[in-house]
Amino acid sequence: MTRPAVEDAERERVGGELAALARTLYERGWMPGTAGNVSVRLPGGAALITASGRDKGDMTARDMVVVRAGTAAEAAPGPLRASAETAIHSAIYRTTDAGAVIHVHSPYATAVACRVGRRTRPASLRIERFELLKGLGLAEPAHTEVPVFPNWPEVRRIAADVAGHLAATPHAPPVLLIADHGVTTWGRDLAQARNRLECLESICRLLLLTGSGLPAEGREDRS
């Protein structure tokens, strides 16, 4: 096959993997409706990401957009559009060696982000002792600090916060929360990113069940 044909075949294969994962996460209630996005880094500085406005439960390999991994710009004009949240994926690709990124609205992690997050400044969620921390691929699995970023209306502002944090904290955990919004994880491939997502979601469920390390409910000042 010619090089363009090989690239098209690879994108079709990766697109199928993205679509299958999106359907699975939709069925778990983690990507309701059109919410959330999943991407994979491609050779040559590109990434493939789920298209904006598409029902995650009905995705196919054709519901994907090729973007520049480092800038989030669409690689070529077409009928589909990449989500504004592509900028967050791009921030992670620029500052880490991630091969795949997952952003979802899983209920327990989102609930924890609501409890811990601030409207105008980053916050941090300290997690310790849970055995599931080992699933996050940490250098020190006994504890970690998960960043919780403000949910700015301008997504590129969230992305700038993420990029700044990861550049300044090279050993940061491969997970982050966005206040009142959701969770993002990454890894060398989709399988690792998904495993880390599942571990963080389970940890957040345990935090809510035990109340360990979470601020009291009903807090008035969330600035």
Secondary structure as GFF3:
##gff-version 3
##sequence-region A 1 223
A	DSSP	alpha_helix	3	27	.	.	.	ID=ss1
A	DSSP	beta_strand	37	41	.	.	.	ID=ss2
A	DSSP	beta_strand	46	50	.	.	.	ID=ss3
A	DSSP	three_ten_helix	56	58	.	.	.	ID=ss4
A	DSSP	beta_strand	64	68	.	.	.	ID=ss5
A	DSSP	alpha_helix	86	95	.	.	.	ID=ss6
A	DSSP	beta_strand	100	104	.	.	.	ID=ss7
A	DSSP	alpha_helix	107	116	.	.	.	ID=ss8
A	DSSP	beta_strand	123	128	.	.	.	ID=ss9
A	DSSP	three_ten_helix	131	136	.	.	.	ID=ss10
A	DSSP	beta_strand	143	149	.	.	.	ID=ss11
A	DSSP	alpha_helix	155	168	.	.	.	ID=ss12
A	DSSP	beta_strand	175	178	.	.	.	ID=ss13
A	DSSP	beta_strand	182	187	.	.	.	ID=ss14
A	DSSP	alpha_helix	190	210	.	.	.	ID=ss15
###
